[in-house]
């Protein structure tokens, strides 16, 4: 939306690192909700109808790819992956499927079978740990890791699958180890590699240094290979790290709806998209982003916290007198653009939301008047005073039903008198 009051906001972000940067290429997205997201210790594995609904919402949001499962996990996983692949074909969806697999033929072969049955290419996301601590815990030698990687990638390619080679715990791996693993996978036929912050260890400067090294490795191979970034939020740096990865040249970035995933979760795809939209780095239509979050929350049983940015119930609600008064004054001017921004850094209307004024112990009478007028009730002085008094003696915000009950009680009393 064009800013009708350009001089009312001085944007320091515009002169900062993100503001002066513009991606040289279109940013691609890979949604991991249906695989990595379901590794959360708190989720319910959705039924196939719910998974199909989520897949359609991803497609409508302009997300490029989706990890539709790990068919090597067993018969149910195979059935769901096949159904999702069939749905992509049947529904003529633009989104491209990929499936996770260990560097083992027993994991890759089910992807081959699903791909052939559905008649659609499925990218094999072949993964292996890469850090010294993981090597030590698993008793792996580097030679063994290289051999597994070469055999797995070659097997997938020979069977017609596009391959993304994924190194787990990349952000704690040795430079020489990464060079040998990536070079091996690329020479075996992988045309995409994925850099993973599997345990949420990285900081933005670390991401930049790591991506510079990875791009140098790719350049040495003289092959046309794309680089992905996959982050977790253990230190709550997942979004800023993903922005750093994009600045460092990542072609595709990963995330999950409402950040569901192992331990504390993955990069929240929804909030990543919001930030990229506000930065002007993407132009995706995000009007269904709230529906996407709600569908994932309902299907997985993971509630959206009330104070979750943008899509939590509290995100655009205020009852504080000074804050609410500024929003109300903007609405009184008939200026929704102003109301969306005067006390908010995210314009609610751009993401299908709206500012809401509530009434509570820190509210002024203007809150009460506005609340009543917005719902078509006359804001007479005695009614406003009664609601205001109730709010001042409450230890929380008044629920809408409580205020409506006060209105009805006064009407009933007035009717009896008349």
C-alpha positions in Angstrom: 0.0 0.0 0.0 1.3 3.4 -0.9 2.2 5.6 2.1 -0.1 8.7 2.1 1.9 10.3 4.9 5.5 9.6 3.8 6.9 12.3 6.2 5.2 10.8 9.3 7.7 7.9 9.7 11.4 8.1 9.5 12.6 4.6 8.7 16.0 3.9 10.2 15.7 0.4 8.7 15.9 1.9 5.3 19.4 3.2 6.0 20.5 0.0 7.8 21.9 -3.2 6.3 18.6 -4.7 5.4 17.2 -1.5 4.0 20.1 -0.8 1.6 20.2 -4.5 0.4 18.0 -5.9 -2.3 18.3 -9.6 -3.3 19.8 -10.0 -6.7 17.5 -13.0 -7.4 14.1 -14.2 -6.4 14.0 -15.8 -2.9 12.7 -19.3 -2.9 11.0 -21.0 0.0 10.8 -24.6 1.2 8.1 -25.4 3.8 9.1 -28.1 6.2 5.9 -28.2 8.3 4.8 -31.6 7.0 8.1 -33.3 7.9 10.5 -31.4 10.2 7.6 -29.6 11.8 6.0 -32.9 12.8 9.1 -33.9 14.8 8.0 -31.5 17.5 7.5 -33.4 20.8 4.1 -31.6 21.2 2.4 -32.2 17.8 -0.3 -34.5 16.7 0.3 -36.0 13.3 -2.5 -34.6 11.2 -4.7 -36.7 9.1 -4.3 -36.7 5.3 -7.2 -34.2 4.7 -5.5 -31.7 7.0 -2.2 -32.2 5.4 -3.7 -31.6 2.0 -5.3 -28.4 3.2 -2.0 -27.2 4.5 -0.3 -28.0 1.2 -2.9 -26.0 -0.7 -2.4 -23.0 1.6 1.4 -23.2 1.0 0.8 -23.2 -2.7 -1.6 -20.2 -2.4 1.1 -18.2 -0.5 3.6 -18.7 -3.3 5.8 -21.1 -1.4 8.0 -22.9 -3.9 8.6 -26.3 -2.3 7.3 -28.5 0.5 8.9 -31.4 2.3 6.0 -33.8 2.2 7.4 -36.4 4.5 10.0 -39.1 5.2 8.6 -42.3 3.4 11.4 -44.4 4.9 9.7 -44.0 8.3 7.0 -46.7 7.5 3.8 -47.6 5.7 1.7 -44.6 7.0 4.4 -42.2 6.0 4.5 -43.7 2.5 0.7 -43.5 2.1 0.6 -39.9 3.2 3.5 -38.9 0.9 1.9 -40.6 -2.0 -1.4 -38.9 -1.4 0.2 -35.5 -1.2 2.2 -36.1 -4.4 -1.0 -37.2 -6.1 -2.7 -34.1 -4.8 0.0 -31.9 -6.4 -0.7 -33.5 -9.7 -4.5 -33.6 -9.4 -4.7 -30.1 -8.2 -2.2 -28.7 -10.7 -0.4 -27.1 -7.8 2.8 -25.1 -8.5 4.5 -26.2 -5.3 7.3 -28.8 -5.8 7.6 -31.8 -3.5 10.7 -33.1 -1.7 11.2 -35.9 0.8 13.8 -36.4 3.5 16.0 -39.5 3.4 19.1 -40.7 5.3 22.1 -41.5 3.2 20.7 -45.1 2.8 19.1 -46.8 -0.1 16.3 -48.1 2.2 15.2 -44.5 2.7 15.7 -43.4 -1.0 13.9 -46.3 -2.7 10.4 -45.4 -1.2 10.9 -41.9 -2.7 11.6 -43.4 -6.1 8.5 -45.6 -5.9 6.2 -42.7 -4.9 7.7 -40.5 -7.6 7.0 -43.2 -10.2 3.5 -43.9 -9.0 2.5 -40.2 -8.8 4.3 -39.3 -12.1 6.0 -36.3 -10.6 9.7 -35.5 -9.8 10.3 -35.6 -6.0 13.5 -34.0 -4.8 15.4 -36.4 -2.4 16.7 -34.4 0.6 19.5 -36.7 1.5 21.0 -35.8 4.9 23.9 -36.8 7.0 25.6 -35.2 10.1 28.7 -33.2 9.5 30.0 -31.8 12.8 32.9 -33.3 14.8 30.6 -33.8 17.8 28.2 -35.8 15.7 31.0 -37.8 14.2 32.3 -38.6 17.7 28.9 -39.6 19.0 28.2 -41.9 16.0 31.7 -43.3 15.7 31.9 -42.2 12.1 35.1 -41.6 10.1 35.1 -38.9 7.4 35.8 -41.5 4.8 32.7 -43.4 5.9 30.6 -40.3 5.6 32.0 -39.5 2.2 31.3 -43.0 1.0 27.7 -43.0 2.3 27.1 -39.6 0.7 28.5 -40.6 -2.7 26.6 -43.9 -2.7 23.3 -42.3 -1.7 23.4 -39.4 -4.1 24.5 -41.6 -7.0 21.7 -44.0 -6.2 19.0 -41.3 -6.2 20.3 -39.7 -9.4 20.5 -43.0 -11.2 16.8 -43.6 -10.3 15.8 -40.2 -11.7 15.4 -38.2 -8.5 16.7 -34.6 -8.3 18.9 -34.4 -5.1 19.4 -31.8 -2.4 22.3 -32.9 -0.3 21.8 -31.8 3.3 24.6 -31.6 6.0 23.1 -31.6 9.5 24.8 -29.4 12.1 26.7 -27.5 9.3 27.1 -24.5 11.6 29.4 -26.5 13.9 31.3 -28.4 11.2 34.9 -28.1 10.1 35.6 -26.2 6.8 37.6 -29.0 5.3 34.9 -31.6 6.2 32.2 -29.5 4.5 34.4 -29.0 1.4 35.0 -32.7 1.0 31.3 -33.7 1.7 29.8 -31.1 -0.6 32.3 -31.7 -3.4 31.6 -35.4 -3.2 27.8 -34.9 -3.4 28.0 -32.4 -6.2 30.2 -34.6 -8.3 27.8 -37.5 -7.7 25.0 -35.4 -9.1 23.4 -33.2 -6.3 22.3 -29.9 -7.8 21.3 -28.4 -4.5 23.0 -28.4 -1.2 21.5 -27.4 2.2 23.3 -25.6 5.0 21.7 -26.5 8.3 21.7 -24.8 11.7 20.3 -28.0 13.2 20.7 -27.0 16.8 20.1 -23.3 16.5 23.8 -22.5 17.2 24.5 -19.8 14.6 24.6 -16.0 14.9 24.2 -13.7 11.8 27.9 -13.1 11.4 28.5 -16.9 11.6 25.9 -17.4 8.9 27.6 -14.9 6.7 31.1 -16.6 7.2 29.7 -20.1 6.6 27.8 -19.2 3.5 30.9 -17.5 2.0 32.8 -20.7 2.5 30.1 -22.8 1.1 29.7 -20.7 -2.1 33.5 -20.9 -2.5 33.3 -24.7 -2.4 30.5 -24.7 -4.9 32.4 -22.4 -7.2 35.4 -24.8 -7.2 33.2 -27.6 -8.6 32.3 -25.5 -11.7 28.8 -26.9 -11.4 25.5 -25.0 -11.4 24.4 -25.8 -7.8 21.9 -23.9 -5.6 22.4 -23.3 -1.9 19.6 -23.6 0.8 19.5 -22.4 4.4 17.7 -24.3 7.1 17.5 -22.8 10.6 16.3 -23.7 14.0 15.3 -21.3 16.8 17.0 -22.6 19.9 18.6 -19.2 20.6 15.6 -17.4 19.0 17.8 -16.1 16.1 16.2 -18.1 13.3 14.6 -15.2 11.4 17.6 -12.8 11.7 19.8 -15.7 10.7 17.7 -16.4 7.7 17.9 -12.8 6.6 21.6 -13.0 7.0 21.6 -16.2 4.8 19.6 -14.4 2.1 22.1 -11.5 2.2 24.9 -14.0 1.9 23.4 -15.4 -1.3 21.2 -18.4 -0.2 18.9 -19.4 -3.1 16.2 -21.0 -1.0 15.3 -20.7 2.7 13.3 -23.2 4.9 10.7 -22.7 7.6 7.7 -24.2 9.2 4.2 -22.8 10.0 4.2 -21.1 13.5 7.7 -22.4 13.9 6.7 -26.0 14.9 9.6 -28.4 15.0 12.0 -30.4 17.1 12.7 -29.0 20.5 11.7 -25.3 20.3 11.1 -25.5 16.6 12.2 -24.1 13.2 12.3 -20.7 11.6 8.6 -19.6 11.6 7.7 -19.5 7.9 4.8 -17.1 8.5 6.9 -14.5 10.4 9.7 -14.8 7.9 7.3 -14.0 5.1 5.9 -11.0 7.0 9.4 -9.6 7.5 10.5 -10.2 3.9 7.3 -8.5 2.7 7.9 -5.5 5.0 11.4 -5.2 3.8 10.2 -5.2 0.2 12.2 -8.3 -0.7 9.1 -10.3 -1.8 5.7 -9.4 -3.2 3.8 -12.6 -2.4 0.1 -12.3 -1.7 0.0 -13.0 2.1 -3.7 -12.5 2.8 -4.1 -16.2 3.6 -1.2 -16.3 6.0 -3.4 -16.1 9.1 -5.5 -19.0 7.7 -2.3 -21.0 7.1 -1.2 -20.5 10.8 -4.7 -21.4 12.1 -4.9 -24.5 10.0 -1.5 -25.7 11.2 -2.3 -24.9 14.8 -5.6 -26.8 14.6 -4.1 -29.8 12.7 -1.1 -30.3 14.9 -2.7 -29.3 18.3 0.0 -26.7 18.9 -1.7 -23.5 20.1 -0.7 -20.1 18.7 0.4 -18.1 21.8 -1.8 -15.0 22.5 1.3 -12.8 22.2 2.6 -14.4 19.0 3.6 -11.7 16.6 1.0 -10.8 13.9 -1.2 -13.9 14.2 -1.7 -14.1 18.0 -4.9 -12.8 19.5 -3.1 -10.0 21.3 -1.0 -8.9 18.3 -3.2 -5.9 17.4 -5.3 -5.4 20.5 -4.7 -2.6 23.1 -6.6 -1.3 26.1 -3.9 1.1 27.5 -5.3 4.6 27.5 -2.5 6.5 25.7 -2.0 3.7 23.1 -5.7 3.2 22.4 -6.3 7.0 22.3 -3.8 7.4 19.5 -5.4 4.6 17.5 -8.9 5.9 18.1 -7.9 9.4 17.0 -6.5 7.9 13.8 -9.8 6.2 13.2 -11.7 9.4 14.0 -9.8 11.0 11.1 -11.1 8.2 8.9 -7.5 7.1 8.2 -7.1 3.3 8.5 -3.5 3.6 7.2 -2.7 5.8 10.2 -4.6 3.7 12.7 -2.6 0.7 11.5 0.8 2.3 12.2 0.5 5.0 14.8 1.2 2.5 17.6 2.2 -0.6 15.6 5.3 -1.6 13.6 3.3 -4.1 11.5 0.4 -2.9 9.5 -2.4 -5.3 10.4 -4.5 -4.7 7.2 -1.7 -6.0 5.0 -2.0 -9.4 6.7 -5.7 -9.7 7.0 -5.9 -8.4 10.5 -7.2 -5.2 12.1 -6.6 -3.0 15.1 -8.8 -3.7 18.1 -9.6 -1.5 21.1 -10.4 -3.3 24.4 -11.5 -2.0 27.7 -9.7 -2.7 31.0 -8.3 -1.1 34.2 -5.8 1.0 32.3 -8.3 2.3 29.7 -9.7 5.7 29.4 -13.4 6.6 28.7 -12.5 7.0 25.0 -12.0 3.3 24.8 -15.5 2.7 26.1 -17.0 5.2 23.8 -15.2 3.7 20.8 -16.0 0.1 21.7 -19.7 1.0 21.9 -19.8 3.0 18.7 -18.0 0.4 16.7 -20.7 -2.1 17.6 -23.7 0.2 17.1 -24.5 0.9 20.7 -25.3 4.5 21.8 -22.5 5.8 24.0 -24.7 7.7 26.5 -22.9 9.1 29.5 -24.4 6.8 32.2 -23.6 3.7 30.2 -20.1 4.8 29.5 -19.5 5.6 33.2 -20.9 2.2 34.3 -18.6 0.2 32.0 -15.7 2.5 32.9 -16.2 1.9 36.6 -16.5 -1.9 36.1 -13.2 -1.8 34.1 -11.4 0.2 36.8 -12.3 -2.3 39.5 -11.3 -5.3 37.3 -7.9 -7.1 37.4 -8.1 -7.8 33.7 -9.6 -6.7 30.4 -13.3 -6.9 30.2 -14.5 -9.6 27.8 -16.8 -8.4 25.1 -19.7 -10.5 26.5 -19.3 -8.7 29.9 -19.7 -5.3 28.3 -22.7 -6.5 26.2 -24.3 -7.8 29.4 -24.0 -4.4 31.0 -25.6 -2.8 27.9 -28.5 -5.4 28.0 -29.0 -4.9 31.7 -29.4 -1.2 31.3 -31.8 -1.6 28.4 -33.9 -4.1 30.5 -33.9 -1.7 33.4 -34.9 1.2 31.1 -37.7 -0.8 29.6 -39.2 -1.7 33.0 -39.2 2.0 34.0 -40.9 3.0 30.8 
